[in-house]
Amino acid sequence: MTTFSCCFLRRNTEHYHFSLSLTPAMNERMQHTINRMNELGAKGIPFVFIIDFDFEKPLIFDYCESTELLWKTPGLSNFIPENFSHDEIQWNIHPVEFQEFENAFAKVQYHIHNGDTYLLNLTMPTKVETNLSMREMFHLSDAPYKIWLKNQFVCFSPEIFVRINDGIISSFPMKGTIDANIENAEQQLLNDEKEVAEHHTIVDLIRNDLSMVATDVKVERFRYVDRISTNQNDLLQMSSEISGKLPENYQQSIGTILAQLLPAGSICGAPKTKTVEIIRDAETYKRGYYTGIFGVFDGRNLDSCVLIRYMEHDGDQLNFKSGGGITFLSDCHAEYNELIQKVYVPIA
């Protein structure tokens, strides 16, 4: 077992010891990536990173590199906008058959009733036929976070993973979705027993996660609702904000901090370790970069997102990956419909 550790000096001269243990099962590339991120952070050198769900193919890019990777966060970007126009966007989707989803759902419910997991984010790929290239989708879409990785994927994520500003780390888990056109949609979302239980579980999980790397962890905002415009219809999504205080010289362990928090709680479930094990058994495909994270470190502060609302190349085929949280209150048909509802491009 390898252990990376750093010692931070608090203002009151106490020492805060932070470490991450890496088992032999964690690959060499993961260890190298954590070391490299820590090294760049300690030197205050900006960089961009992409980490896949299994932390098997992490990528680190130069801050301004743009030939292979285009990206945008709410405050920064590395590209010049290109003008594309289409009189009519073609968008035909072919989700997995309900029976396939039902089989996976039943497996998840077995584990829930057995007490192995309380919440599990079940996902599936959907085949998409469209007249848009992934680069066109990137430029035409409007999302808080946009990422285009050449010949691999495009992502237009509405979900923040963590932000670090002046030593304060904040996470914004997103759980709960409803069609915005439904009458009294926001109140229905806020009062839905299943969605409320799911959201409470994730907020508690993220609080625990942040407590591993920060002190004074607290919920700043609880269950606020955002509206998202898409090429299909508008959606309402429910989020919360949780924050904590990092040690003073956190930059020198930026990679270790992120690795400690992965995978993102909102896209796996609780308890995290066992739930990820069940996910790998229940899902019939490899997530890859989907539900991983993308982020930008500017030399002191960090902004990152969860890689959801995500489409990738699979040979000549385009696959859009989506899903939702399953609890003991979940209805299989409703969850299947939510999976389909999330297959969209945020082009108004």
C-alpha positions as CSV (number, residue, x, y, z in Angstrom):
1,M,0.0,0.0,0.0
2,T,1.3,3.5,-0.9
3,T,0.4,6.5,1.2
4,F,0.6,10.1,0.0
5,S,0.5,12.6,2.8
6,C,1.1,16.3,3.5
7,C,1.3,18.4,6.6
8,F,-0.4,21.8,6.7
9,L,0.3,24.5,9.1
10,R,-2.8,26.2,10.7
11,R,-2.7,29.8,11.8
12,N,-2.8,28.6,15.4
13,T,0.4,26.5,14.6
14,E,-1.5,23.2,15.0
15,H,-0.6,20.7,12.3
16,Y,-3.3,19.2,10.1
17,H,-2.3,15.8,8.7
18,F,-4.0,14.8,5.5
19,S,-3.4,11.5,3.7
20,L,-4.8,9.1,1.1
21,S,-4.0,5.4,1.1
22,L,-3.7,3.8,-2.3
23,T,-4.2,0.1,-2.4
24,P,-2.3,-2.1,-5.0
25,A,-5.6,-2.3,-7.0
26,M,-5.4,1.4,-7.7
27,N,-3.4,1.7,-10.9
28,E,-0.1,3.4,-11.5
29,R,-1.6,6.1,-13.6
30,M,-3.9,7.2,-10.8
31,Q,-0.9,7.5,-8.4
32,H,1.0,9.4,-11.0
33,T,-1.9,11.8,-11.6
34,I,-2.4,12.5,-7.9
35,N,1.3,13.2,-7.6
36,R,1.3,15.5,-10.7
37,M,-1.7,17.5,-9.5
38,N,-0.1,17.9,-6.1
39,E,3.1,19.1,-7.7
40,L,1.4,21.6,-10.0
41,G,-0.8,22.8,-7.1
42,A,2.2,23.3,-4.8
43,K,3.9,25.4,-7.5
44,G,0.7,27.4,-8.3
45,I,0.8,26.2,-11.9
46,P,-2.7,26.3,-13.6
47,F,-4.0,23.1,-15.2
48,V,-7.1,21.3,-16.5
49,F,-8.1,17.8,-15.6
50,I,-10.5,15.0,-16.6
51,I,-10.9,12.0,-14.3
52,D,-13.1,9.0,-15.4
53,F,-15.5,7.2,-13.1
54,D,-13.1,4.4,-12.3
55,F,-10.0,6.6,-12.2
56,E,-8.4,4.4,-14.8
57,K,-7.7,7.0,-17.6
58,P,-7.2,10.4,-15.9
59,L,-6.0,13.2,-18.1
60,I,-4.1,16.5,-17.3
61,F,-3.9,19.3,-19.8
62,D,-2.1,22.6,-20.1
63,Y,-4.4,25.4,-19.0
64,C,-4.8,26.9,-22.5
65,E,-4.4,23.8,-24.6
66,S,-7.2,23.8,-27.2
67,T,-6.5,21.5,-30.1
68,E,-7.8,18.4,-28.3
69,L,-9.9,19.9,-25.6
70,L,-12.4,22.7,-25.5
71,W,-14.0,23.8,-22.2
72,K,-16.1,26.4,-20.5
73,T,-16.9,27.0,-16.8
74,P,-19.1,29.7,-15.4
75,G,-16.1,32.0,-15.2
76,L,-13.5,30.8,-17.7
77,S,-13.1,29.2,-21.1
78,N,-10.3,28.3,-23.6
79,F,-11.9,28.7,-27.0
80,I,-13.2,31.2,-29.5
81,P,-16.9,30.6,-30.2
82,E,-17.7,29.3,-33.7
83,N,-20.9,30.1,-35.4
84,F,-23.1,27.1,-36.4
85,S,-26.7,27.2,-37.5
86,H,-29.3,24.5,-38.3
87,D,-32.8,25.2,-39.6
88,E,-34.0,22.1,-37.8
89,I,-32.1,19.9,-35.3
90,Q,-32.7,16.2,-35.9
91,W,-32.8,14.2,-32.6
92,N,-33.8,10.6,-32.6
93,I,-33.1,8.4,-29.6
94,H,-33.1,4.7,-29.0
95,P,-33.0,3.9,-25.3
96,V,-32.4,0.4,-23.9
97,E,-35.5,-1.8,-23.9
98,F,-37.6,-1.4,-20.8
99,Q,-37.0,-5.1,-19.9
100,E,-33.3,-4.6,-19.8
101,F,-33.7,-1.6,-17.5
102,E,-36.3,-3.5,-15.4
103,N,-33.8,-6.4,-14.8
104,A,-31.2,-4.0,-13.6
105,F,-33.8,-2.1,-11.5
106,A,-34.8,-5.4,-9.8
107,K,-31.2,-6.2,-9.0
108,V,-30.8,-2.8,-7.3
109,Q,-34.1,-3.2,-5.4
110,Y,-32.8,-6.6,-4.1
111,H,-29.8,-4.9,-2.7
112,I,-31.8,-2.1,-1.2
113,H,-34.2,-4.4,0.6
114,N,-31.2,-6.5,1.7
115,G,-29.7,-3.4,3.4
116,D,-26.7,-3.2,1.1
117,T,-27.5,0.3,-0.3
118,Y,-30.0,3.0,0.5
119,L,-29.6,5.0,-2.8
120,L,-28.0,3.9,-6.0
121,N,-27.7,5.9,-9.2
122,L,-28.6,3.5,-12.0
123,T,-27.5,4.6,-15.5
124,M,-27.8,3.2,-19.1
125,P,-26.6,4.3,-22.6
126,T,-29.1,5.6,-25.2
127,K,-28.2,5.5,-29.0
128,V,-28.7,8.9,-30.6
129,E,-29.2,9.8,-34.3
130,T,-28.6,13.5,-35.0
131,N,-27.5,15.9,-37.8
132,L,-25.2,17.7,-35.3
133,S,-21.5,16.9,-34.8
134,M,-20.3,16.8,-31.2
135,R,-18.3,19.9,-31.9
136,E,-21.4,21.7,-33.2
137,M,-23.3,20.6,-30.0
138,F,-20.6,22.0,-27.9
139,H,-20.7,25.5,-29.6
140,L,-24.5,25.6,-29.8
141,S,-25.3,24.5,-26.3
142,D,-25.7,26.7,-23.3
143,A,-24.7,25.1,-20.0
144,P,-22.7,26.1,-16.9
145,Y,-20.0,23.6,-17.9
146,K,-19.2,22.5,-21.4
147,I,-16.4,20.1,-22.4
148,W,-15.5,18.7,-25.8
149,L,-12.7,16.1,-26.0
150,K,-11.8,15.4,-29.6
151,N,-13.1,12.1,-31.0
152,Q,-14.3,11.0,-27.6
153,F,-17.1,12.9,-25.9
154,V,-19.1,16.1,-25.4
155,C,-20.6,17.1,-22.1
156,F,-22.9,19.9,-21.0
157,S,-23.1,19.6,-17.3
158,P,-25.4,21.5,-14.9
159,E,-23.8,20.0,-11.8
160,I,-20.9,21.4,-9.9
161,F,-18.6,18.8,-8.2
162,V,-16.6,21.0,-5.9
163,R,-15.4,24.6,-5.9
164,I,-12.5,25.8,-3.9
165,N,-12.2,29.6,-3.3
166,D,-9.7,31.0,-0.8
167,G,-9.6,27.8,1.2
168,I,-13.4,27.2,1.3
169,I,-14.4,24.0,-0.4
170,S,-18.1,23.8,-1.5
171,S,-20.1,21.0,-3.1
172,F,-23.5,21.3,-4.8
173,P,-25.1,17.8,-5.1
174,M,-28.0,17.7,-7.6
175,K,-30.8,15.2,-6.9
176,G,-34.4,15.5,-8.1
177,T,-35.7,16.2,-11.6
178,I,-39.1,17.1,-13.0
179,D,-40.6,18.4,-16.2
180,A,-40.9,22.1,-15.8
181,N,-44.1,22.2,-17.8
182,I,-46.1,20.2,-15.3
183,E,-48.5,22.2,-13.3
184,N,-47.0,23.3,-9.9
185,A,-43.8,21.5,-10.9
186,E,-41.6,23.1,-8.3
187,Q,-43.9,22.3,-5.5
188,Q,-44.4,18.8,-6.7
189,L,-40.6,18.3,-6.8
190,L,-40.1,19.8,-3.3
191,N,-42.9,17.7,-1.9
192,D,-42.2,14.4,-3.6
193,E,-41.5,11.8,-0.9
194,K,-39.0,9.8,-3.0
195,E,-37.1,12.8,-4.3
196,V,-36.9,14.4,-0.8
197,A,-35.6,11.1,0.7
198,E,-33.0,10.8,-2.1
199,H,-31.9,14.4,-1.7
200,H,-31.5,14.1,2.1
201,T,-29.4,10.9,1.6
202,I,-27.0,12.6,-0.8
203,V,-26.6,15.8,1.3
204,D,-25.7,13.6,4.2
205,L,-23.2,11.7,2.1
206,I,-21.5,14.8,0.7
207,R,-21.3,16.3,4.2
208,N,-19.5,13.2,5.3
209,D,-17.2,13.3,2.3
210,L,-16.2,16.9,2.8
211,S,-15.6,16.1,6.5
212,M,-12.7,13.9,5.4
213,V,-10.8,16.8,3.9
214,A,-12.2,19.9,5.6
215,T,-13.4,21.3,8.9
216,D,-16.5,23.4,9.9
217,V,-18.6,21.5,7.3
218,K,-22.1,22.8,7.0
219,V,-25.1,23.0,4.7
220,E,-25.3,26.6,3.3
221,R,-28.4,26.1,1.2
222,F,-30.8,23.2,1.2
223,R,-33.0,22.1,-1.7
224,Y,-33.0,25.0,-4.0
225,V,-34.4,24.6,-7.6
226,D,-32.8,25.6,-10.9
227,R,-34.5,25.6,-14.4
228,I,-32.7,24.1,-17.3
229,S,-33.7,24.7,-21.0
230,T,-33.2,21.9,-23.5
231,N,-33.9,21.0,-27.1
232,Q,-36.8,18.9,-25.9
233,N,-38.4,20.7,-22.9
234,D,-37.4,22.6,-19.8
235,L,-36.5,20.7,-16.6
236,L,-36.4,21.7,-12.9
237,Q,-33.5,20.3,-10.8
238,M,-33.0,20.4,-7.1
239,S,-29.6,21.0,-5.5
240,S,-28.0,21.9,-2.1
241,E,-24.8,23.7,-1.2
242,I,-22.4,22.3,1.4
243,S,-19.1,23.9,2.4
244,G,-16.1,23.4,4.7
245,K,-12.7,25.0,5.4
246,L,-9.5,23.4,4.0
247,P,-6.1,23.6,5.6
248,E,-4.1,26.7,4.7
249,N,-1.7,25.2,2.1
250,Y,-4.3,22.9,0.5
251,Q,-2.9,23.6,-3.0
252,Q,0.0,21.2,-2.4
253,S,-2.4,18.3,-2.0
254,I,-5.1,19.3,-4.5
255,G,-4.9,15.9,-6.2
256,T,-5.1,14.0,-3.0
257,I,-8.1,16.0,-1.9
258,L,-10.0,15.3,-5.1
259,A,-9.1,11.6,-5.0
260,Q,-10.4,11.3,-1.5
261,L,-13.8,12.6,-2.6
262,L,-14.2,10.4,-5.7
263,P,-16.3,9.0,-7.1
264,A,-18.8,11.8,-6.8
265,G,-21.5,10.8,-4.3
266,S,-24.4,12.1,-6.4
267,I,-23.7,9.7,-9.2
268,C,-23.1,6.6,-7.2
269,G,-25.1,6.5,-3.9
270,A,-24.8,5.5,-0.3
271,P,-23.0,3.9,1.3
272,K,-20.5,4.7,-1.4
273,T,-18.1,1.7,-1.5
274,K,-20.7,-1.0,-1.5
275,T,-23.0,1.0,-3.9
276,V,-20.2,1.3,-6.5
277,E,-19.7,-2.5,-6.2
278,I,-23.4,-3.0,-6.9
279,I,-23.4,-0.5,-9.8
280,R,-20.7,-2.5,-11.6
281,D,-22.8,-5.6,-11.3
282,A,-26.1,-4.1,-12.2
283,E,-25.1,-1.9,-15.2
284,T,-24.3,-3.7,-18.4
285,Y,-21.7,-1.3,-19.8
286,K,-18.6,0.7,-18.9
287,R,-19.2,4.3,-17.7
288,G,-15.8,5.6,-18.8
289,Y,-15.6,9.4,-18.5
290,Y,-19.4,9.6,-17.9
291,T,-20.0,10.5,-14.2
292,G,-16.3,11.3,-13.7
293,I,-15.3,14.9,-13.2
294,F,-13.8,17.8,-15.1
295,G,-12.0,20.7,-13.5
296,V,-9.9,23.8,-13.8
297,F,-7.2,24.8,-11.3
298,D,-6.2,28.5,-11.8
299,G,-3.1,28.4,-9.6
300,R,-4.9,29.0,-6.4
301,N,-8.6,28.2,-6.7
302,L,-10.5,25.3,-8.4
303,D,-13.8,24.8,-10.2
304,S,-15.1,21.4,-11.3
305,C,-18.2,19.6,-12.5
306,V,-19.6,16.1,-12.6
307,L,-19.6,14.7,-16.2
308,I,-23.4,14.3,-16.7
309,R,-25.5,15.2,-19.7
310,Y,-22.9,13.4,-21.6
311,M,-22.5,11.9,-25.1
312,E,-19.6,9.8,-26.5
313,H,-18.4,8.2,-29.7
314,D,-18.7,4.4,-29.8
315,G,-17.2,3.6,-33.2
316,D,-19.7,5.2,-35.6
317,Q,-22.4,5.3,-33.0
318,L,-23.3,8.1,-30.6
319,N,-24.3,7.0,-27.1
320,F,-25.9,9.4,-24.6
321,K,-25.5,8.1,-21.0
322,S,-28.1,9.0,-18.4
323,G,-29.8,7.7,-15.3
324,G,-31.2,8.5,-11.9
325,G,-31.2,7.7,-8.2
326,I,-33.0,4.5,-7.1
327,T,-34.5,4.1,-3.6
328,F,-37.0,1.8,-2.0
329,L,-39.7,4.3,-3.0
330,S,-38.8,4.2,-6.7
331,D,-41.2,3.2,-9.4
332,C,-39.5,1.4,-12.3
333,H,-41.5,3.0,-15.1
334,A,-40.9,6.5,-13.6
335,E,-37.2,5.9,-13.3
336,Y,-37.0,4.6,-16.9
337,N,-38.9,7.7,-18.1
338,E,-36.5,9.9,-16.2
339,L,-33.5,8.2,-17.9
340,I,-35.0,9.1,-21.2
341,Q,-36.0,12.6,-20.2
342,K,-32.4,13.4,-19.5
343,V,-31.3,12.6,-23.0
344,Y,-31.1,16.1,-24.3
345,V,-28.9,18.9,-25.6
346,P,-29.3,22.3,-23.8
347,I,-30.0,24.2,-27.0
348,A,-33.0,26.4,-26.4
